[in-house]
Amino acid sequence: MRKKGNGLNSGIEDRYRPNKKNRMVFRILLPLIALVLIGIVVMLERNGIQLEGFTPGVVQDYTYTEPVEDDIRCLLLVDHAQSAGKVITEQMTNVLQSMKVNYDVFEAGEFSFAQQLDSYDHLIISFPDWEVLGDSVRDIIYWVRDGGSLMNTITPEPGPTLHMISQQLGVEGGFNEFAGISGVRVLDHRMVGSTSKPLYELIADPAEKMDISLKAQISEACEVYLSSEDGAVPLLWHVPYGEGHIVVTNMAMGDKYMRGFLSLAYSLMEEATLYPVINSSVYYLDDFPSPVPEGDGEFIRRDYGIDIASFYSNVWWATILNWEEKYGIRHTGVIIEDYNDLVNGPFPKNESTSQFKAFGNMLLNNRGELGYHGYNHMPLILQGKDDEKRIGSYVMWPSVEEMESSLKELSRFSHTVFPNTEFAVYVPPSNIFSETGREALKEAVPEIRAIASFYVTHANAHGQATEYEQEFGVAEDGIIEMPRIVYGTYINEYDSLMAMSELNFHFVQSHFFHPDDTLDVDRYADQGWAKMSEWFESYLDWITTDAAAIREQTASEMANAVQIYDHISLKRSSDESSVSADLGGFTGEAWFLLRMRDREPGETVGCSLEQVANGLYLVCATQEHIEIRYR
């Protein structure tokens, strides 16, 4: 047995073995060392020094391959005499364009079914009264029997024509009177978001009903994807007929949230359907950083016994940092330099920058991003031209030159406070914007490459939309449009439905809220921050659980993703063994959703995939030709 102290190793062991005194000193020094390190980081941030690593705010200029054209041809059949189908036709048109479907639009009364229908693979009927089809409905059914695929966009009205083909639609009984429903239930986890939340209420009071669907008893051959809240009324189903397929939509809703359901319906027309998506999740902090309000907030003082500034620093911001760590969020904050209401220059410079530096640099060093919101919170709307967009106490701008002057001051301020930062994204104050403001923005701050406003606007007392409503894409002037989907800490049923729809349509999540939500009763401040943050965490839990594959990004990264999505084109093909696509407008990476009706994916070529719902897969293409073979 070797004695202690013998040999070279034992001497080293003795020298470095911690004794009780050393352990005590270590325990005392460790928190002090950590405190010093934190202090260094905070000092760097307060002095405008960003830590090395991630560079935010960079929007790429991509080189794209030549576009391709799809071989699959789709006919969208409309009847402009039926006003009930107009709104849903607008939504369906957007869905086809977004899914990069090659389609033609014809009036039902002007189309020769016997002579022209064989030129198409898919037929979409986008009006409720099928009597306008007359005997042509027989031609449609024969065409389906021989291999065509048929779907409708809105609940058909009962009548002789519908009754004549109800069996082919999979209906064994009913389909001649309306049934009241109050919600939509997604069956068997067939859509992203439906695992944790399968039911989406359509009206605030579930006891009330909407007569937007027909009672129907359907055959066992039908595969039901959506039903009413209680399962009594089928709302969307697929049924084979001969060599073809029929997808029946049994609900009449025209809001944008129908797009997720319409893309589901269209994807069921083939054994496997591939369509491009954005794949991006972004969380915005509007009015952040901005001047912190002085004094007390009623509900902050009630719940925490501190003033607003202390609450922002010690409570609100701690919650934000916790969310970033827990959920992987990388916030995008948009800067307000001053809360004055000046619209005539010269515009005073804000010299109080310490809080801007502290908050902004902590956000940046957590791999977040900063963008522009405004010199102040006055929307870029011109007096005498954009008067219909004015709300509340907002002051309108007297000239384009004053708009531009304020934006240049905002840019000067932001680059001074955050000298190593690029600013690529603009969020309009209160999401109010105008064509005049757009031109001023491009002239004054050409570094702005993207605008993030609203996906769905709200009408004023005169029925006019004051907010700037967007669609995902690249505008003709090169500005990238990337709307926010939901907002605030309380996500109601309507917003949940909109969020779920977008997860299945664009595979996108986009949310914003403000620090001063905690001061505004209209934004639930009276409920207290503890309750507000609890509400919002339930939304975060839902997104991270049911859409775990989505990429957490900043706004400029979403801008890049939208560019790729906007330019991509695909030439689809399929056979008994696989589904494939040749890609155009390709940059080296693109994202798709793949719906498989009855098959399962096996080997892949030029891509990888991940299951995101029952029968639905997220596909990442890395080559211009991709193929997914069936098991």
Steps between C-alpha positions, in 0.01 A plus 500: 500500500644829390557753777356850474753734345686232303536559128450798274119473472442496871679830545276663242191348661595637842576841364165544321268306726253759645481519876210645702658847510549507122145385441365779722707763317381360165138522610546863599688599185281324246195730532732802516671393177161445336384843620811665354449324165136608489605852587747503212229387258256763626769769483576405139132508414436832671792649308363378170745213459357185350653164561646318200308234315163528328454794261130594478316703241658355187260443210659301221503571128458153356578361157215281377490222245259521206130449587315184400132441419282233654340238277194460722217721375220624722167659405343744746132525413320816613160664463517874556121516513521323838628753752530232770793343319695818435692526827591132518614513136743777595639277775522199269681706236757603759541137609565381145750777437680434828511124437645580154216328316456553126130595470245661270181681603175455306142610546278194544260615229778555248688172535445202268536204735463232232773655283739673743499313831735223384776763477506528880610278788317688777165678511400738781138616524499833686132593535214357708212461252584208272178536298697721263689186392185331370562178310873581488525350847480160331804586287683595820417171671605297193826698491565416867422133436766499230770648724424867569500662843214724618463728803272785607580801715167578667196310628282414201137605511239220503334446164429244226851513354667442836254223581573332164871451578488477880587129493815569301589761762486228763167611648255228602241717672411860570684778318172684455481726807741714697645404838623747759865472608710705742849368434737300280664183630810361328488120505792262557767772526485565124609866528791673673376638832221248546682258730471725807203698373268308263195726551468860378188693598348722230286714732551630852198320645511127412128480579436709190514336159586604146294350217790457259502121445263233375393200703651192340532129559801389301620156388777293652707568188540863612801617699394792721762763586288771664173485691279724709592552865297198612589279203139488380555686171784408261658818366771373265546153358665307219333220304634302204280460196607272216856595410461849642449684826249741652565736793185650653504825697190535718552840661450858382761737640691765308761630746871452448500218753325287236827487307639228723188290442496573126865398466414181689211432260710565191783281627260204523429502126816297435654202678784732597511880466812713543479878545750770605498662843702763687587310821560788739392609846563860610410688817503881492525746786337816365611831657816334627736647584327833553488765775379333819193675645558684826294463814255230601275262316179429691514122474878477527492694828207284615675169431870579554519822700757653262504763225486431126876528439581254778232262376631508143856430613443248778175320415391542139848466349581202723191328360609574143846353566341194659285445189804531278682233698202268550350517151800589283344834399723761337307823525497778244456839666400810303625838616306815592737791563253733672133507596441863400231579240712725279439484126691818415877516526757550617458181698678509839763235562443271794818522708378258771641178357604289800178297515499458122855362518431275796184336367594507132842347541373229733246412232769499230739293708224241543509463119205732455459786256398865483292677239325833454158601633518878472664818624179532699175305490332709230407271206633601158173634360475829312252772591252563220575169329477222759237653729291179508788322676520739795386365836489640852738780589759421236631806317526478121815608318481828307748393231707213369813702576417508872441123497840448342670738741363311802606164355852630438520612863384155613771340283767737637395427858487123452839476331652721771364292787558167323796570272565143386142415415314477171134600492303326227141482627237769554181461705242778445377665822164342591538311169371809317677575173446662162646506150631848581673366807643212300666737253634714785638190671680380187647845437610581856622159621579281197657244736146383584431182302185370667176627654315310773141609563170307528370186332139589578383860544215645700243742357433841657157645576454577130582146391845600373819312582747736669781246544731383227399146399765279342558171324828310525718570198727747322327813370563650158727765653715228659377552856441170681152476650476291818186557707456418868225247567405544867574750775474564873531267795143367482450292185127455452329224300492702178873571520573138590312390190693751287830382648415134439396577143831671426699213649337275241500746211839679518646311799547837663450656843526875554402684818550840662423682819614815682662568839220747574236229461547485876360856527194474274168358622398432140797263484408328829736697728239484777552122510861553607825393341499161673171407330601661168826307487321180602261541204782559260703206628211272409532627142877448508451148636259426217734626228812328633315172558281474190734680257833389642661482154447868421812719487530767771628805313538876510316731262780529244535122495128474429551756222757268344263204539216694335724587205587134448134400529386775264742403222474121518311314225455129454411245237327217683473137393398175664453133426427183695837504673580866577422869484761736360556857388744703292560838661539840338592830661725293728772643725638183656230443761121510500221376726179314420211324666416156364153357557472123458146368496557125548870438440807542722836647397809287460833591341560858388715651225620861516304574816426402858167490679343507844145411601306799635146354511323177411565458127682836473877544465739795494744461211835679470627498140873535445512407131309612189341156462335339799328167536317330785448129449209318657553220748 
